[in-house]
Amino acid sequence: MSVRYLQANQAQRREPTLYEDLLGDAIERAFAKGVHDLPGLVQQLNREGLSTPDGQAWTEENYSDAIAALAQ
């Protein structure tokens, strides 16, 4: 029987950038701390000091926009 499992990046067309890796790591740390809502996630990202790609503080709106763009 073959072992089947999901490759984390199998649906991507390219390798993630360093920034994308850092953002993913920060999101995982927030979830590990029990943060499971958008306002809390945005607050945690700002607390960690990881800014948006253009150097701004995270808001619920720009986070949603950034994640939607990454999903393309």
PDB file of N, CA, C and O in Angstrom:
ATOM      1  N   MET A   1       0.840  -1.168   0.000  1.00  0.00           N
ATOM      2  CA  MET A   1       0.000   0.000   0.000  1.00  0.00           C
ATOM      3  C   MET A   1       0.890   1.238   0.000  1.00  0.00           C
ATOM      4  O   MET A   1       1.843   1.324   0.775  1.00  0.00           O
ATOM      5  N   SER A   2       0.582   2.182  -0.859  1.00  0.00           N
ATOM      6  CA  SER A   2       1.392   3.394  -0.927  1.00  0.00           C
ATOM      7  C   SER A   2       0.950   4.387   0.145  1.00  0.00           C
ATOM      8  O   SER A   2      -0.220   4.451   0.523  1.00  0.00           O
ATOM      9  N   VAL A   3       1.917   5.148   0.613  1.00  0.00           N
ATOM     10  CA  VAL A   3       1.641   6.176   1.608  1.00  0.00           C
ATOM     11  C   VAL A   3       1.303   7.461   0.870  1.00  0.00           C
ATOM     12  O   VAL A   3       2.040   7.885  -0.019  1.00  0.00           O
ATOM     13  N   ARG A   4       0.196   8.073   1.236  1.00  0.00           N
ATOM     14  CA  ARG A   4      -0.216   9.321   0.595  1.00  0.00           C
ATOM     15  C   ARG A   4      -0.227  10.429   1.639  1.00  0.00           C
ATOM     16  O   ARG A   4      -0.696  10.242   2.761  1.00  0.00           O
ATOM     17  N   TYR A   5       0.284  11.553   1.259  1.00  0.00           N
ATOM     18  CA  TYR A   5       0.272  12.703   2.152  1.00  0.00           C
ATOM     19  C   TYR A   5       0.373  13.968   1.321  1.00  0.00           C
ATOM     20  O   TYR A   5       0.809  13.946   0.170  1.00  0.00           O
ATOM     21  N   LEU A   6      -0.031  15.047   1.916  1.00  0.00           N
ATOM     22  CA  LEU A   6      -0.039  16.338   1.247  1.00  0.00           C
ATOM     23  C   LEU A   6       1.338  16.975   1.321  1.00  0.00           C
ATOM     24  O   LEU A   6       1.913  17.109   2.402  1.00  0.00           O
ATOM     25  N   GLN A   7       1.857  17.363   0.182  1.00  0.00           N
ATOM     26  CA  GLN A   7       3.058  18.184   0.146  1.00  0.00           C
ATOM     27  C   GLN A   7       2.594  19.611   0.386  1.00  0.00           C
ATOM     28  O   GLN A   7       1.708  20.096  -0.318  1.00  0.00           O
ATOM     29  N   ALA A   8       3.164  20.280   1.347  1.00  0.00           N
ATOM     30  CA  ALA A   8       2.659  21.600   1.756  1.00  0.00           C
ATOM     31  C   ALA A   8       2.573  22.596   0.613  1.00  0.00           C
ATOM     32  O   ALA A   8       1.688  23.452   0.615  1.00  0.00           O
ATOM     33  N   ASN A   9       3.457  22.510  -0.354  1.00  0.00           N
ATOM     34  CA  ASN A   9       3.484  23.484  -1.444  1.00  0.00           C
ATOM     35  C   ASN A   9       3.073  22.885  -2.780  1.00  0.00           C
ATOM     36  O   ASN A   9       3.395  23.443  -3.828  1.00  0.00           O
ATOM     37  N   GLN A  10       2.374  21.767  -2.762  1.00  0.00           N
ATOM     38  CA  GLN A  10       2.106  21.069  -4.012  1.00  0.00           C
ATOM     39  C   GLN A  10       1.201  21.845  -4.952  1.00  0.00           C
ATOM     40  O   GLN A  10       1.247  21.615  -6.160  1.00  0.00           O
ATOM     41  N   ALA A  11       0.385  22.748  -4.449  1.00  0.00           N
ATOM     42  CA  ALA A  11      -0.523  23.499  -5.313  1.00  0.00           C
ATOM     43  C   ALA A  11       0.087  24.806  -5.810  1.00  0.00           C
ATOM     44  O   ALA A  11      -0.523  25.512  -6.613  1.00  0.00           O
ATOM     45  N   GLN A  12       1.277  25.127  -5.338  1.00  0.00           N
ATOM     46  CA  GLN A  12       1.911  26.377  -5.755  1.00  0.00           C
ATOM     47  C   GLN A  12       2.600  26.214  -7.096  1.00  0.00           C
ATOM     48  O   GLN A  12       3.065  25.131  -7.452  1.00  0.00           O
ATOM     49  N   ARG A  13       2.654  27.309  -7.824  1.00  0.00           N
ATOM     50  CA  ARG A  13       3.323  27.300  -9.125  1.00  0.00           C
ATOM     51  C   ARG A  13       4.801  27.637  -9.013  1.00  0.00           C
ATOM     52  O   ARG A  13       5.556  27.488  -9.974  1.00  0.00           O
ATOM     53  N   ARG A  14       5.209  28.093  -7.832  1.00  0.00           N
ATOM     54  CA  ARG A  14       6.601  28.471  -7.605  1.00  0.00           C
ATOM     55  C   ARG A  14       6.922  28.258  -6.134  1.00  0.00           C
ATOM     56  O   ARG A  14       6.026  28.053  -5.314  1.00  0.00           O
ATOM     57  N   GLU A  15       8.182  28.307  -5.815  1.00  0.00           N
ATOM     58  CA  GLU A  15       8.597  28.216  -4.422  1.00  0.00           C
ATOM     59  C   GLU A  15       8.191  29.497  -3.693  1.00  0.00           C
ATOM     60  O   GLU A  15       8.200  30.573  -4.292  1.00  0.00           O
ATOM     61  N   PRO A  16       7.837  29.399  -2.409  1.00  0.00           N
ATOM     62  CA  PRO A  16       7.493  30.612  -1.671  1.00  0.00           C
ATOM     63  C   PRO A  16       8.716  31.512  -1.497  1.00  0.00           C
ATOM     64  O   PRO A  16       9.850  31.039  -1.421  1.00  0.00           O
ATOM     65  N   THR A  17       8.461  32.805  -1.438  1.00  0.00           N
ATOM     66  CA  THR A  17       9.540  33.761  -1.194  1.00  0.00           C
ATOM     67  C   THR A  17       9.919  33.718   0.282  1.00  0.00           C
ATOM     68  O   THR A  17       9.210  33.128   1.097  1.00  0.00           O
ATOM     69  N   LEU A  18      11.031  34.342   0.616  1.00  0.00           N
ATOM     70  CA  LEU A  18      11.439  34.427   2.014  1.00  0.00           C
ATOM     71  C   LEU A  18      10.350  35.122   2.834  1.00  0.00           C
ATOM     72  O   LEU A  18      10.026  34.683   3.938  1.00  0.00           O
ATOM     73  N   TYR A  19       9.792  36.196   2.299  1.00  0.00           N
ATOM     74  CA  TYR A  19       8.729  36.911   3.012  1.00  0.00           C
ATOM     75  C   TYR A  19       7.526  35.996   3.246  1.00  0.00           C
ATOM     76  O   TYR A  19       6.966  35.985   4.342  1.00  0.00           O
ATOM     77  N   GLU A  20       7.129  35.244   2.247  1.00  0.00           N
ATOM     78  CA  GLU A  20       5.993  34.329   2.394  1.00  0.00           C
ATOM     79  C   GLU A  20       6.273  33.271   3.459  1.00  0.00           C
ATOM     80  O   GLU A  20       5.384  32.915   4.232  1.00  0.00           O
ATOM     81  N   ASP A  21       7.507  32.769   3.499  1.00  0.00           N
ATOM     82  CA  ASP A  21       7.887  31.813   4.538  1.00  0.00           C
ATOM     83  C   ASP A  21       7.797  32.448   5.924  1.00  0.00           C
ATOM     84  O   ASP A  21       7.284  31.835   6.860  1.00  0.00           O
ATOM     85  N   LEU A  22       8.299  33.684   6.052  1.00  0.00           N
ATOM     86  CA  LEU A  22       8.258  34.377   7.340  1.00  0.00           C
ATOM     87  C   LEU A  22       6.818  34.639   7.779  1.00  0.00           C
ATOM     88  O   LEU A  22       6.484  34.478   8.952  1.00  0.00           O
ATOM     89  N   LEU A  23       5.975  35.042   6.840  1.00  0.00           N
ATOM     90  CA  LEU A  23       4.569  35.279   7.152  1.00  0.00           C
ATOM     91  C   LEU A  23       3.897  33.981   7.587  1.00  0.00           C
ATOM     92  O   LEU A  23       3.163  33.966   8.575  1.00  0.00           O
ATOM     93  N   GLY A  24       4.137  32.908   6.870  1.00  0.00           N
ATOM     94  CA  GLY A  24       3.569  31.615   7.250  1.00  0.00           C
ATOM     95  C   GLY A  24       4.017  31.176   8.630  1.00  0.00           C
ATOM     96  O   GLY A  24       3.217  30.669   9.416  1.00  0.00           O
ATOM     97  N   ASP A  25       5.298  31.370   8.927  1.00  0.00           N
ATOM     98  CA  ASP A  25       5.810  31.016  10.254  1.00  0.00           C
ATOM     99  C   ASP A  25       5.128  31.844  11.341  1.00  0.00           C
ATOM    100  O   ASP A  25       4.765  31.317  12.392  1.00  0.00           O
ATOM    101  N   ALA A  26       4.954  33.144  11.083  1.00  0.00           N
ATOM    102  CA  ALA A  26       4.304  34.021  12.064  1.00  0.00           C
ATOM    103  C   ALA A  26       2.848  33.615  12.283  1.00  0.00           C
ATOM    104  O   ALA A  26       2.359  33.646  13.412  1.00  0.00           O
ATOM    105  N   ILE A  27       2.163  33.240  11.220  1.00  0.00           N
ATOM    106  CA  ILE A  27       0.769  32.789  11.343  1.00  0.00           C
ATOM    107  C   ILE A  27       0.709  31.495  12.156  1.00  0.00           C
ATOM    108  O   ILE A  27      -0.163  31.340  13.011  1.00  0.00           O
ATOM    109  N   GLU A  28       1.626  30.572  11.894  1.00  0.00           N
ATOM    110  CA  GLU A  28       1.659  29.316  12.649  1.00  0.00           C
ATOM    111  C   GLU A  28       1.923  29.575  14.129  1.00  0.00           C
ATOM    112  O   GLU A  28       1.313  28.933  14.984  1.00  0.00           O
ATOM    113  N   ARG A  29       2.830  30.513  14.446  1.00  0.00           N
ATOM    114  CA  ARG A  29       3.100  30.834  15.850  1.00  0.00           C
ATOM    115  C   ARG A  29       1.856  31.417  16.522  1.00  0.00           C
ATOM    116  O   ARG A  29       1.558  31.103  17.675  1.00  0.00           O
ATOM    117  N   ALA A  30       1.137  32.265  15.794  1.00  0.00           N
ATOM    118  CA  ALA A  30      -0.092  32.844  16.352  1.00  0.00           C
ATOM    119  C   ALA A  30      -1.104  31.741  16.650  1.00  0.00           C
ATOM    120  O   ALA A  30      -1.700  31.726  17.727  1.00  0.00           O
ATOM    121  N   PHE A  31      -1.303  30.820  15.713  1.00  0.00           N
ATOM    122  CA  PHE A  31      -2.238  29.713  15.941  1.00  0.00           C
ATOM    123  C   PHE A  31      -1.797  28.871  17.136  1.00  0.00           C
ATOM    124  O   PHE A  31      -2.629  28.439  17.934  1.00  0.00           O
ATOM    125  N   ALA A  32      -0.488  28.637  17.262  1.00  0.00           N
ATOM    126  CA  ALA A  32       0.032  27.847  18.376  1.00  0.00           C
ATOM    127  C   ALA A  32      -0.223  28.530  19.716  1.00  0.00           C
ATOM    128  O   ALA A  32      -0.322  27.864  20.747  1.00  0.00           O
ATOM    129  N   LYS A  33      -0.329  29.857  19.703  1.00  0.00           N
ATOM    130  CA  LYS A  33      -0.624  30.614  20.925  1.00  0.00           C
ATOM    131  C   LYS A  33      -2.117  30.695  21.199  1.00  0.00           C
ATOM    132  O   LYS A  33      -2.537  31.328  22.168  1.00  0.00           O
ATOM    133  N   GLY A  34      -2.919  30.063  20.358  1.00  0.00           N
ATOM    134  CA  GLY A  34      -4.354  30.048  20.572  1.00  0.00           C
ATOM    135  C   GLY A  34      -5.118  31.156  19.875  1.00  0.00           C
ATOM    136  O   GLY A  34      -6.304  31.353  20.137  1.00  0.00           O
ATOM    137  N   VAL A  35      -4.453  31.880  18.993  1.00  0.00           N
ATOM    138  CA  VAL A  35      -5.122  32.941  18.238  1.00  0.00           C
ATOM    139  C   VAL A  35      -5.835  32.297  17.052  1.00  0.00           C
ATOM    140  O   VAL A  35      -5.203  31.650  16.218  1.00  0.00           O
ATOM    141  N   HIS A  36      -7.144  32.475  16.983  1.00  0.00           N
ATOM    142  CA  HIS A  36      -7.915  31.835  15.916  1.00  0.00           C
ATOM    143  C   HIS A  36      -8.918  32.766  15.262  1.00  0.00           C
ATOM    144  O   HIS A  36      -9.831  32.312  14.571  1.00  0.00           O
ATOM    145  N   ASP A  37      -8.755  34.080  15.477  1.00  0.00           N
ATOM    146  CA  ASP A  37      -9.649  35.032  14.827  1.00  0.00           C
ATOM    147  C   ASP A  37      -8.816  36.105  14.127  1.00  0.00           C
ATOM    148  O   ASP A  37      -7.663  36.345  14.484  1.00  0.00           O
ATOM    149  N   LEU A  38      -9.413  36.737  13.139  1.00  0.00           N
ATOM    150  CA  LEU A  38      -8.681  37.712  12.325  1.00  0.00           C
ATOM    151  C   LEU A  38      -8.169  38.897  13.138  1.00  0.00           C
ATOM    152  O   LEU A  38      -7.007  39.271  12.973  1.00  0.00           O
ATOM    153  N   PRO A  39      -8.971  39.505  14.002  1.00  0.00           N
ATOM    154  CA  PRO A  39      -8.436  40.627  14.784  1.00  0.00           C
ATOM    155  C   PRO A  39      -7.238  40.217  15.644  1.00  0.00           C
ATOM    156  O   PRO A  39      -6.262  40.960  15.745  1.00  0.00           O
ATOM    157  N   GLY A  40      -7.313  39.047  16.255  1.00  0.00           N
ATOM    158  CA  GLY A  40      -6.203  38.566  17.067  1.00  0.00           C
ATOM    159  C   GLY A  40      -4.972  38.258  16.237  1.00  0.00           C
ATOM    160  O   GLY A  40      -3.848  38.521  16.664  1.00  0.00           O
ATOM    161  N   LEU A  41      -5.179  37.702  15.054  1.00  0.00           N
ATOM    162  CA  LEU A  41      -4.057  37.379  14.172  1.00  0.00           C
ATOM    163  C   LEU A  41      -3.342  38.644  13.722  1.00  0.00           C
ATOM    164  O   LEU A  41      -2.113  38.712  13.740  1.00  0.00           O
ATOM    165  N   VAL A  42      -4.114  39.640  13.320  1.00  0.00           N
ATOM    166  CA  VAL A  42      -3.529  40.913  12.889  1.00  0.00           C
ATOM    167  C   VAL A  42      -2.744  41.544  14.043  1.00  0.00           C
ATOM    168  O   VAL A  42      -1.636  42.044  13.850  1.00  0.00           O
ATOM    169  N   GLN A  43      -3.326  41.516  15.229  1.00  0.00           N
ATOM    170  CA  GLN A  43      -2.652  42.068  16.402  1.00  0.00           C
ATOM    171  C   GLN A  43      -1.339  41.328  16.675  1.00  0.00           C
ATOM    172  O   GLN A  43      -0.325  41.956  16.978  1.00  0.00           O
ATOM    173  N   GLN A  44      -1.357  40.002  16.568  1.00  0.00           N
ATOM    174  CA  GLN A  44      -0.149  39.213  16.814  1.00  0.00           C
ATOM    175  C   GLN A  44       0.929  39.495  15.767  1.00  0.00           C
ATOM    176  O   GLN A  44       2.104  39.608  16.116  1.00  0.00           O
ATOM    177  N   LEU A  45       0.554  39.608  14.504  1.00  0.00           N
ATOM    178  CA  LEU A  45       1.540  39.921  13.465  1.00  0.00           C
ATOM    179  C   LEU A  45       2.194  41.268  13.747  1.00  0.00           C
ATOM    180  O   LEU A  45       3.410  41.407  13.614  1.00  0.00           O
ATOM    181  N   ASN A  46       1.404  42.249  14.132  1.00  0.00           N
ATOM    182  CA  ASN A  46       1.954  43.562  14.448  1.00  0.00           C
ATOM    183  C   ASN A  46       2.833  43.510  15.691  1.00  0.00           C
ATOM    184  O   ASN A  46       3.865  44.178  15.748  1.00  0.00           O
ATOM    185  N   ARG A  47       2.434  42.728  16.680  1.00  0.00           N
ATOM    186  CA  ARG A  47       3.219  42.579  17.906  1.00  0.00           C
ATOM    187  C   ARG A  47       4.588  41.976  17.596  1.00  0.00           C
ATOM    188  O   ARG A  47       5.591  42.359  18.199  1.00  0.00           O
ATOM    189  N   GLU A  48       4.626  41.030  16.652  1.00  0.00           N
ATOM    190  CA  GLU A  48       5.893  40.392  16.283  1.00  0.00           C
ATOM    191  C   GLU A  48       6.780  41.297  15.443  1.00  0.00           C
ATOM    192  O   GLU A  48       7.979  41.047  15.316  1.00  0.00           O
ATOM    193  N   GLY A  49       6.204  42.347  14.867  1.00  0.00           N
ATOM    194  CA  GLY A  49       6.998  43.280  14.072  1.00  0.00           C
ATOM    195  C   GLY A  49       7.107  42.921  12.606  1.00  0.00           C
ATOM    196  O   GLY A  49       7.888  43.536  11.879  1.00  0.00           O
ATOM    197  N   LEU A  50       6.342  41.941  12.153  1.00  0.00           N
ATOM    198  CA  LEU A  50       6.355  41.588  10.735  1.00  0.00           C
ATOM    199  C   LEU A  50       5.366  42.487  10.013  1.00  0.00           C
ATOM    200  O   LEU A  50       4.156  42.352  10.192  1.00  0.00           O
ATOM    201  N   SER A  51       5.869  43.392   9.208  1.00  0.00           N
ATOM    202  CA  SER A  51       4.996  44.334   8.506  1.00  0.00           C
ATOM    203  C   SER A  51       4.502  43.742   7.194  1.00  0.00           C
ATOM    204  O   SER A  51       4.911  42.654   6.788  1.00  0.00           O
ATOM    205  N   THR A  52       3.615  44.484   6.543  1.00  0.00           N
ATOM    206  CA  THR A  52       3.117  44.089   5.226  1.00  0.00           C
ATOM    207  C   THR A  52       4.262  44.160   4.220  1.00  0.00           C
ATOM    208  O   THR A  52       5.312  44.723   4.530  1.00  0.00           O
ATOM    209  N   PRO A  53       4.084  43.608   3.034  1.00  0.00           N
ATOM    210  CA  PRO A  53       5.154  43.681   2.032  1.00  0.00           C
ATOM    211  C   PRO A  53       5.597  45.115   1.711  1.00  0.00           C
ATOM    212  O   PRO A  53       6.740  45.336   1.311  1.00  0.00           O
ATOM    213  N   ASP A  54       4.698  46.084   1.884  1.00  0.00           N
ATOM    214  CA  ASP A  54       5.085  47.477   1.612  1.00  0.00           C
ATOM    215  C   ASP A  54       5.447  48.246   2.881  1.00  0.00           C
ATOM    216  O   ASP A  54       5.519  49.474   2.866  1.00  0.00           O
ATOM    217  N   GLY A  55       5.676  47.521   3.983  1.00  0.00           N
ATOM    218  CA  GLY A  55       6.198  48.133   5.197  1.00  0.00           C
ATOM    219  C   GLY A  55       5.176  48.748   6.135  1.00  0.00           C
ATOM    220  O   GLY A  55       5.546  49.489   7.046  1.00  0.00           O
ATOM    221  N   GLN A  56       3.906  48.459   5.935  1.00  0.00           N
ATOM    222  CA  GLN A  56       2.850  49.025   6.775  1.00  0.00           C
ATOM    223  C   GLN A  56       2.469  48.052   7.895  1.00  0.00           C
ATOM    224  O   GLN A  56       2.772  46.860   7.834  1.00  0.00           O
ATOM    225  N   ALA A  57       1.808  48.581   8.902  1.00  0.00           N
ATOM    226  CA  ALA A  57       1.243  47.724   9.942  1.00  0.00           C
ATOM    227  C   ALA A  57       0.069  46.953   9.346  1.00  0.00           C
ATOM    228  O   ALA A  57      -0.600  47.427   8.428  1.00  0.00           O
ATOM    229  N   TRP A  58      -0.167  45.763   9.880  1.00  0.00           N
ATOM    230  CA  TRP A  58      -1.274  44.946   9.396  1.00  0.00           C
ATOM    231  C   TRP A  58      -2.602  45.489   9.885  1.00  0.00           C
ATOM    232  O   TRP A  58      -2.716  45.961  11.017  1.00  0.00           O
ATOM    233  N   THR A  59      -3.605  45.418   9.024  1.00  0.00           N
ATOM    234  CA  THR A  59      -5.004  45.664   9.373  1.00  0.00           C
ATOM    235  C   THR A  59      -5.787  44.452   8.884  1.00  0.00           C
ATOM    236  O   THR A  59      -5.267  43.645   8.114  1.00  0.00           O
ATOM    237  N   GLU A  60      -7.013  44.324   9.322  1.00  0.00           N
ATOM    238  CA  GLU A  60      -7.830  43.214   8.832  1.00  0.00           C
ATOM    239  C   GLU A  60      -7.999  43.298   7.321  1.00  0.00           C
ATOM    240  O   GLU A  60      -7.988  42.276   6.635  1.00  0.00           O
ATOM    241  N   GLU A  61      -8.154  44.501   6.807  1.00  0.00           N
ATOM    242  CA  GLU A  61      -8.360  44.672   5.367  1.00  0.00           C
ATOM    243  C   GLU A  61      -7.112  44.317   4.562  1.00  0.00           C
ATOM    244  O   GLU A  61      -7.195  43.553   3.600  1.00  0.00           O
ATOM    245  N   ASN A  62      -5.939  44.871   4.951  1.00  0.00           N
ATOM    246  CA  ASN A  62      -4.765  44.578   4.127  1.00  0.00           C
ATOM    247  C   ASN A  62      -4.292  43.136   4.311  1.00  0.00           C
ATOM    248  O   ASN A  62      -3.672  42.577   3.407  1.00  0.00           O
ATOM    249  N   TYR A  63      -4.573  42.520   5.469  1.00  0.00           N
ATOM    250  CA  TYR A  63      -4.253  41.108   5.637  1.00  0.00           C
ATOM    251  C   TYR A  63      -5.102  40.265   4.683  1.00  0.00           C
ATOM    252  O   TYR A  63      -4.585  39.389   3.990  1.00  0.00           O
ATOM    253  N   SER A  64      -6.391  40.536   4.656  1.00  0.00           N
ATOM    254  CA  SER A  64      -7.287  39.791   3.760  1.00  0.00           C
ATOM    255  C   SER A  64      -6.880  39.961   2.307  1.00  0.00           C
ATOM    256  O   SER A  64      -6.896  39.003   1.534  1.00  0.00           O
ATOM    257  N   ASP A  65      -6.516  41.186   1.936  1.00  0.00           N
ATOM    258  CA  ASP A  65      -6.069  41.445   0.564  1.00  0.00           C
ATOM    259  C   ASP A  65      -4.776  40.692   0.251  1.00  0.00           C
ATOM    260  O   ASP A  65      -4.640  40.113  -0.827  1.00  0.00           O
ATOM    261  N   ALA A  66      -3.828  40.698   1.191  1.00  0.00           N
ATOM    262  CA  ALA A  66      -2.539  40.036   0.968  1.00  0.00           C
ATOM    263  C   ALA A  66      -2.714  38.527   0.832  1.00  0.00           C
ATOM    264  O   ALA A  66      -2.111  37.910  -0.046  1.00  0.00           O
ATOM    265  N   ILE A  67      -3.528  37.937   1.685  1.00  0.00           N
ATOM    266  CA  ILE A  67      -3.741  36.491   1.623  1.00  0.00           C
ATOM    267  C   ILE A  67      -4.473  36.115   0.340  1.00  0.00           C
ATOM    268  O   ILE A  67      -4.168  35.091  -0.271  1.00  0.00           O
ATOM    269  N   ALA A  68      -5.432  36.931  -0.070  1.00  0.00           N
ATOM    270  CA  ALA A  68      -6.135  36.669  -1.335  1.00  0.00           C
ATOM    271  C   ALA A  68      -5.167  36.731  -2.506  1.00  0.00           C
ATOM    272  O   ALA A  68      -5.255  35.916  -3.424  1.00  0.00           O
ATOM    273  N   ALA A  69      -4.246  37.684  -2.487  1.00  0.00           N
ATOM    274  CA  ALA A  69      -3.261  37.798  -3.567  1.00  0.00           C
ATOM    275  C   ALA A  69      -2.325  36.592  -3.574  1.00  0.00           C
ATOM    276  O   ALA A  69      -1.957  36.101  -4.641  1.00  0.00           O
ATOM    277  N   LEU A  70      -1.939  36.117  -2.401  1.00  0.00           N
ATOM    278  CA  LEU A  70      -1.061  34.949  -2.331  1.00  0.00           C
ATOM    279  C   LEU A  70      -1.760  33.688  -2.821  1.00  0.00           C
ATOM    280  O   LEU A  70      -1.104  32.755  -3.282  1.00  0.00           O
ATOM    281  N   ALA A  71      -3.061  33.654  -2.727  1.00  0.00           N
ATOM    282  CA  ALA A  71      -3.824  32.473  -3.142  1.00  0.00           C
ATOM    283  C   ALA A  71      -3.982  32.376  -4.657  1.00  0.00           C
ATOM    284  O   ALA A  71      -4.471  31.361  -5.153  1.00  0.00           O
ATOM    285  N   GLN A  72      -3.591  33.382  -5.387  1.00  0.00           N
ATOM    286  CA  GLN A  72      -3.724  33.384  -6.847  1.00  0.00           C
ATOM    287  C   GLN A  72      -2.749  32.416  -7.475  1.00  0.00           C
ATOM    288  O   GLN A  72      -2.715  32.281  -8.698  1.00  0.00           O
TER     289      GLN A  72
END
